[in-house]
Every structure is written in C-alpha cells, then in structure tokens.
C-alpha cells in the first residue's frame, strides 16, 4: 500500500481500522507487529498532511502579498 496516494480521510480511516484490529486482541503477534508498523507510517503521513494544511491556512491568513 502506498500511503502517499491516499487522501487524509482514507489514511485516517485505515489507521482507525488498524487500531480496532489491534485492540481486539484477535491478531496473531506477527500480524500485530505488521499492523503496528503500517500504523506508524499512516500516522506520520496524516501528520504531514495536517502540517501542510496548517501552513496553507497560515499563508492565507497572512496574505499572499506578505508571504
């Protein structure tokens, strides 16, 4: 899965789904570790998208002539 092609909403949903699966306790250890690794990647990707959105908002608030 290439998280770089996901929208924020899709990445966040996948992250939430992984958390539910891991919290259920039904995943074997190897699958839990793989889910955790994927979750770390999705979390970082979501944080990156949020940071980019914040920067855009700040730029709009300052105005293009002052940026």
N, CA, C and O atoms as a Tinker XYZ file with bonds, in Angstrom:
   268  protein
     1  N      0.839000   -1.179000    0.000000    73     2
     2  CA     0.000000    0.000000    0.000000    64     1     3
     3  C      0.878000    1.234000    0.000000    63     2     4     5
     4  O      1.803000    1.346000    0.804000    81     3
     5  N      0.590000    2.153000   -0.896000    73     3     6
     6  CA     1.345000    3.396000   -0.982000    64     5     7
     7  C      0.513000    4.503000   -0.367000    63     6     8     9
     8  O     -0.382000    5.056000   -1.007000    81     7
     9  N      0.825000    4.826000    0.904000    73     7    10
    10  CA     0.015000    5.823000    1.599000    64     9    11
    11  C      0.141000    7.208000    0.983000    63    10    12    13
    12  O     -0.697000    8.070000    1.245000    81    11
    13  N      1.164000    7.443000    0.173000    73    11    14
    14  CA     1.352000    8.751000   -0.448000    64    13    15
    15  C      0.233000    9.084000   -1.443000    63    14    16    17
    16  O      0.081000   10.243000   -1.829000    81    15
    17  N     -0.535000    8.100000   -1.854000    73    15    18
    18  CA    -1.614000    8.327000   -2.805000    64    17    19
    19  C     -2.975000    8.439000   -2.120000    63    18    20    21
    20  O     -3.990000    8.635000   -2.789000    81    19
    21  N     -3.003000    8.318000   -0.802000    73    19    22
    22  CA    -4.259000    8.354000   -0.061000    64    21    23
    23  C     -4.634000    9.774000    0.319000    63    22    24    25
    24  O     -3.767000   10.616000    0.554000    81    23
    25  N     -5.917000   10.030000    0.377000    73    23    26
    26  CA    -6.375000   11.287000    0.963000    64    25    27
    27  C     -6.212000   11.182000    2.474000    63    26    28    29
    28  O     -6.027000   10.089000    3.009000    81    27
    29  N     -6.280000   12.302000    3.150000    73    27    30
    30  CA    -6.184000   12.290000    4.608000    64    29    31
    31  C     -7.272000   11.402000    5.195000    63    30    32    33
    32  O     -7.016000   10.596000    6.089000    81    31
    33  N     -8.476000   11.556000    4.687000    73    31    34
    34  CA    -9.611000   10.804000    5.222000    64    33    35
    35  C     -9.425000    9.299000    5.062000    63    34    36    37
    36  O     -9.731000    8.533000    5.976000    81    35
    37  N     -8.925000    8.875000    3.905000    73    35    38
    38  CA    -8.704000    7.450000    3.671000    64    37    39
    39  C     -7.582000    6.906000    4.562000    63    38    40    41
    40  O     -7.695000    5.812000    5.117000    81    39
    41  N     -6.508000    7.675000    4.691000    73    39    42
    42  CA    -5.396000    7.243000    5.546000    64    41    43
    43  C     -5.842000    7.161000    7.000000    63    42    44    45
    44  O     -5.485000    6.221000    7.709000    81    43
    45  N     -6.618000    8.140000    7.443000    73    43    46
    46  CA    -7.093000    8.149000    8.825000    64    45    47
    47  C     -8.026000    6.965000    9.086000    63    46    48    49
    48  O     -7.972000    6.350000   10.151000    81    47
    49  N     -8.878000    6.651000    8.115000    73    47    50
    50  CA    -9.792000    5.508000    8.269000    64    49    51
    51  C     -8.992000    4.204000    8.364000    63    50    52    53
    52  O     -9.290000    3.347000    9.197000    81    51
    53  N     -7.987000    4.060000    7.518000    73    51    54
    54  CA    -7.163000    2.855000    7.579000    64    53    55
    55  C     -6.456000    2.754000    8.928000    63    54    56    57
    56  O     -6.351000    1.670000    9.503000    81    55
    57  N     -5.975000    3.883000    9.425000    73    55    58
    58  CA    -5.317000    3.897000   10.731000    64    57    59
    59  C     -6.293000    3.494000   11.833000    63    58    60    61
    60  O     -5.953000    2.692000   12.702000    81    59
    61  N     -7.487000    4.040000   11.799000    73    59    62
    62  CA    -8.501000    3.697000   12.797000    64    61    63
    63  C     -8.867000    2.211000   12.728000    63    62    64    65
    64  O     -9.058000    1.565000   13.758000    81    63
    65  N     -8.964000    1.680000   11.518000    73    63    66
    66  CA    -9.272000    0.257000   11.346000    64    65    67
    67  C     -8.159000   -0.623000   11.921000    63    66    68    69
    68  O     -8.432000   -1.641000   12.558000    81    67
    69  N     -6.906000   -0.224000   11.691000    73    67    70
    70  CA    -5.785000   -0.977000   12.245000    64    69    71
    71  C     -5.823000   -0.976000   13.768000    63    70    72    73
    72  O     -5.585000   -2.004000   14.403000    81    71
    73  N     -6.120000    0.169000   14.341000    73    71    74
    74  CA    -6.178000    0.273000   15.801000    64    73    75
    75  C     -7.262000   -0.650000   16.353000    63    74    76    77
    76  O     -7.042000   -1.340000   17.349000    81    75
    77  N     -8.433000   -0.666000   15.710000    73    75    78
    78  CA    -9.518000   -1.549000   16.160000    64    77    79
    79  C     -9.097000   -3.014000   16.133000    63    78    80    81
    80  O     -9.353000   -3.768000   17.072000    81    79
    81  N     -8.443000   -3.402000   15.031000    73    79    82
    82  CA    -7.998000   -4.792000   14.909000    64    81    83
    83  C     -6.990000   -5.138000   15.998000    63    82    84    85
    84  O     -7.056000   -6.210000   16.599000    81    83
    85  N     -6.057000   -4.221000   16.246000    73    83    86
    86  CA    -5.032000   -4.490000   17.251000    64    85    87
    87  C     -5.631000   -4.521000   18.652000    63    86    88    89
    88  O     -5.237000   -5.344000   19.479000    81    87
    89  N     -6.569000   -3.639000   18.918000    73    87    90
    90  CA    -7.200000   -3.599000   20.239000    64    89    91
    91  C     -8.090000   -4.805000   20.498000    63    90    92    93
    92  O     -8.343000   -5.159000   21.649000    81    91
    93  N     -8.565000   -5.435000   19.429000    73    91    94
    94  CA    -9.442000   -6.592000   19.606000    64    93    95
    95  C     -8.696000   -7.774000   20.220000    63    94    96    97
    96  O     -9.305000   -8.646000   20.839000    81    95
    97  N     -7.385000   -7.797000   20.046000    73    95    98
    98  CA    -6.590000   -8.896000   20.586000    64    97    99
    99  C     -6.685000  -10.172000   19.778000    63    98   100   101
   100  O     -6.180000  -11.211000   20.203000    81    99
   101  N     -7.316000  -10.112000   18.632000    73    99   102
   102  CA    -7.513000  -11.312000   17.826000    64   101   103
   103  C     -6.408000  -11.541000   16.797000    63   102   104   105
   104  O     -6.349000  -12.610000   16.190000    81   103
   105  N     -5.531000  -10.556000   16.591000    73   103   106
   106  CA    -4.473000  -10.715000   15.606000    64   105   107
   107  C     -3.319000  -11.526000   16.198000    63   106   108   109
   108  O     -2.959000  -11.344000   17.361000    81   107
   109  N     -2.750000  -12.408000   15.404000    73   107   110
   110  CA    -1.535000  -13.094000   15.854000    64   109   111
   111  C     -0.405000  -12.066000   16.032000    63   110   112   113
   112  O     -0.470000  -10.968000   15.478000    81   111
   113  N      0.597000  -12.414000   16.781000    73   111   114
   114  CA     1.682000  -11.482000   17.094000    64   113   115
   115  C      2.322000  -10.900000   15.839000    63   114   116   117
   116  O      2.513000   -9.686000   15.755000    81   115
   117  N      2.652000  -11.729000   14.875000    73   115   118
   118  CA     3.299000  -11.237000   13.646000    64   117   119
   119  C      2.411000  -10.236000   12.918000    63   118   120   121
   120  O      2.904000   -9.230000   12.408000    81   119
   121  N      1.113000  -10.499000   12.864000    73   119   122
   122  CA     0.184000   -9.574000   12.215000    64   121   123
   123  C      0.051000   -8.283000   13.014000    63   122   124   125
   124  O     -0.101000   -7.209000   12.433000    81   123
   125  N      0.105000   -8.376000   14.325000    73   123   126
   126  CA     0.040000   -7.181000   15.173000    64   125   127
   127  C      1.251000   -6.288000   14.948000    63   126   128   129
   128  O      1.128000   -5.065000   14.880000    81   127
   129  N      2.417000   -6.905000   14.833000    73   127   130
   130  CA     3.635000   -6.133000   14.573000    64   129   131
   131  C      3.557000   -5.459000   13.205000    63   130   132   133
   132  O      3.911000   -4.288000   13.068000    81   131
   133  N      3.099000   -6.188000   12.203000    73   131   134
   134  CA     2.956000   -5.613000   10.861000    64   133   135
   135  C      1.927000   -4.476000   10.867000    63   134   136   137
   136  O      2.135000   -3.448000   10.223000    81   135
   137  N      0.832000   -4.658000   11.585000    73   135   138
   138  CA    -0.190000   -3.617000   11.684000    64   137   139
   139  C      0.365000   -2.388000   12.397000    63   138   140   141
   140  O      0.071000   -1.256000   12.014000    81   139
   141  N      1.162000   -2.612000   13.426000    73   139   142
   142  CA     1.772000   -1.502000   14.154000    64   141   143
   143  C      2.706000   -0.712000   13.236000    63   142   144   145
   144  O      2.680000    0.519000   13.232000    81   143
   145  N      3.530000   -1.418000   12.460000    73   143   146
   146  CA     4.442000   -0.753000   11.527000    64   145   147
   147  C      3.674000    0.067000   10.495000    63   146   148   149
   148  O      4.048000    1.200000   10.189000    81   147
   149  N      2.606000   -0.507000    9.965000    73   147   150
   150  CA     1.783000    0.219000    8.995000    64   149   151
   151  C      1.111000    1.417000    9.659000    63   150   152   153
   152  O      0.993000    2.483000    9.054000    81   151
   153  N      0.674000    1.240000   10.895000    73   151   154
   154  CA     0.040000    2.333000   11.624000    64   153   155
   155  C      0.982000    3.506000   11.846000    63   154   156   157
   156  O      0.568000    4.661000   11.760000    81   155
   157  N      2.246000    3.216000   12.132000    73   155   158
   158  CA     3.242000    4.273000   12.311000    64   157   159
   159  C      3.388000    5.074000   11.019000    63   158   160   161
   160  O      3.455000    6.303000   11.048000    81   159
   161  N      3.436000    4.376000    9.891000    73   159   162
   162  CA     3.551000    5.055000    8.598000    64   161   163
   163  C      2.320000    5.918000    8.318000    63   162   164   165
   164  O      2.443000    7.060000    7.876000    81   163
   165  N      1.141000    5.369000    8.576000    73   163   166
   166  CA    -0.091000    6.117000    8.336000    64   165   167
   167  C     -0.192000    7.339000    9.256000    63   166   168   169
   168  O     -0.633000    8.405000    8.828000    81   167
   169  N      0.212000    7.182000   10.503000    73   167   170
   170  CA     0.193000    8.296000   11.452000    64   169   171
   171  C      1.099000    9.421000   10.966000    63   170   172   173
   172  O      0.704000   10.587000   10.970000    81   171
   173  N      2.312000    9.071000   10.548000    73   171   174
   174  CA     3.256000   10.074000   10.060000    64   173   175
   175  C      2.710000   10.774000    8.817000    63   174   176   177
   176  O      2.854000   11.987000    8.669000    81   175
   177  N      2.092000   10.014000    7.936000    73   175   178
   178  CA     1.518000   10.581000    6.719000    64   177   179
   179  C      0.375000   11.541000    7.053000    63   178   180   181
   180  O      0.290000   12.625000    6.475000    81   179
   181  N     -0.490000   11.158000    7.967000    73   179   182
   182  CA    -1.591000   12.036000    8.383000    64   181   183
   183  C     -1.052000   13.317000    9.014000    63   182   184   185
   184  O     -1.559000   14.407000    8.751000    81   183
   185  N     -0.028000   13.178000    9.843000    73   183   186
   186  CA     0.574000   14.354000   10.471000    64   185   187
   187  C      1.183000   15.282000    9.425000    63   186   188   189
   188  O      1.085000   16.504000    9.542000    81   187
   189  N      1.809000   14.708000    8.407000    73   187   190
   190  CA     2.393000   15.504000    7.324000    64   189   191
   191  C      1.302000   16.285000    6.589000    63   190   192   193
   192  O      1.454000   17.478000    6.326000    81   191
   193  N      0.212000   15.611000    6.262000    73   191   194
   194  CA    -0.880000   16.284000    5.562000    64   193   195
   195  C     -1.484000   17.397000    6.408000    63   194   196   197
   196  O     -1.813000   18.462000    5.885000    81   195
   197  N     -1.633000   17.165000    7.705000    73   195   198
   198  CA    -2.164000   18.200000    8.594000    64   197   199
   199  C     -1.220000   19.396000    8.675000    63   198   200   201
   200  O     -1.666000   20.544000    8.677000    81   199
   201  N      0.073000   19.128000    8.742000    73   199   202
   202  CA     1.051000   20.216000    8.803000    64   201   203
   203  C      1.003000   21.048000    7.522000    63   202   204   205
   204  O      1.059000   22.277000    7.575000    81   203
   205  N      0.898000   20.381000    6.377000    73   203   206
   206  CA     0.799000   21.092000    5.107000    64   205   207
   207  C     -0.463000   21.952000    5.064000    63   206   208   209
   208  O     -0.429000   23.080000    4.573000    81   207
   209  N     -1.557000   21.430000    5.568000    73   207   210
   210  CA    -2.809000   22.195000    5.599000    64   209   211
   211  C     -2.672000   23.409000    6.516000    63   210   212   213
   212  O     -3.138000   24.497000    6.178000    81   211
   213  N     -2.039000   23.229000    7.668000    73   211   214
   214  CA    -1.821000   24.349000    8.592000    64   213   215
   215  C     -0.981000   25.438000    7.943000    63   214   216   217
   216  O     -1.276000   26.623000    8.100000    81   215
   217  N      0.067000   25.050000    7.214000    73   215   218
   218  CA     0.911000   26.030000    6.541000    64   217   219
   219  C      0.129000   26.799000    5.484000    63   218   220   221
   220  O      0.302000   28.010000    5.346000    81   219
   221  N     -0.721000   26.115000    4.744000    73   219   222
   222  CA    -1.553000   26.788000    3.746000    64   221   223
   223  C     -2.492000   27.791000    4.398000    63   222   224   225
   224  O     -2.678000   28.902000    3.900000    81   223
   225  N     -3.080000   27.385000    5.516000    73   223   226
   226  CA    -4.003000   28.278000    6.229000    64   225   227
   227  C     -3.257000   29.498000    6.750000    63   226   228   229
   228  O     -3.755000   30.618000    6.639000    81   227
   229  N     -2.078000   29.300000    7.314000    73   227   230
   230  CA    -1.276000   30.419000    7.808000    64   229   231
   231  C     -0.921000   31.365000    6.680000    63   230   232   233
   232  O     -0.962000   32.583000    6.852000    81   231
   233  N     -0.569000   30.811000    5.519000    73   231   234
   234  CA    -0.247000   31.636000    4.368000    64   233   235
   235  C     -1.453000   32.463000    3.937000    63   234   236   237
   236  O     -1.313000   33.639000    3.602000    81   235
   237  N     -2.616000   31.863000    3.944000    73   235   238
   238  CA    -3.825000   32.588000    3.569000    64   237   239
   239  C     -4.166000   33.680000    4.584000    63   238   240   241
   240  O     -4.633000   34.758000    4.217000    81   239
   241  N     -3.927000   33.388000    5.862000    73   239   242
   242  CA    -4.210000   34.383000    6.891000    64   241   243
   243  C     -3.290000   35.584000    6.787000    63   242   244   245
   244  O     -3.715000   36.718000    7.005000    81   243
   245  N     -2.020000   35.337000    6.452000    73   243   246
   246  CA    -1.045000   36.422000    6.320000    64   245   247
   247  C     -1.302000   37.202000    5.044000    63   246   248   249
   248  O     -1.137000   38.421000    5.010000    81   247
   249  N     -1.703000   36.506000    4.008000    73   247   250
   250  CA    -1.969000   37.126000    2.717000    64   249   251
   251  C     -0.795000   36.918000    1.790000    63   250   252   253
   252  O      0.354000   36.936000    2.231000    81   251
   253  N     -1.064000   36.721000    0.518000    73   251   254
   254  CA    -0.009000   36.419000   -0.436000    64   253   255
   255  C      0.989000   37.571000   -0.590000    63   254   256   257
   256  O      2.156000   37.330000   -0.900000    81   255
   257  N      0.560000   38.799000   -0.382000    73   255   258
   258  CA     1.467000   39.921000   -0.544000    64   257   259
   259  C      2.494000   40.013000    0.577000    63   258   260   261
   260  O      3.528000   40.662000    0.412000    81   259
   261  N      2.225000   39.373000    1.717000    73   259   262
   262  CA     3.143000   39.408000    2.848000    64   261   263
   263  C      3.934000   38.126000    3.008000    63   262   264   265
   264  O      4.872000   38.074000    3.804000    81   263
   265  N      3.576000   37.102000    2.275000    73   263   266
   266  CA     4.234000   35.793000    2.405000    64   265   267
   267  C      5.611000   35.787000    1.795000    63   266   268
   268  O      6.293000   34.763000    1.823000    81   267
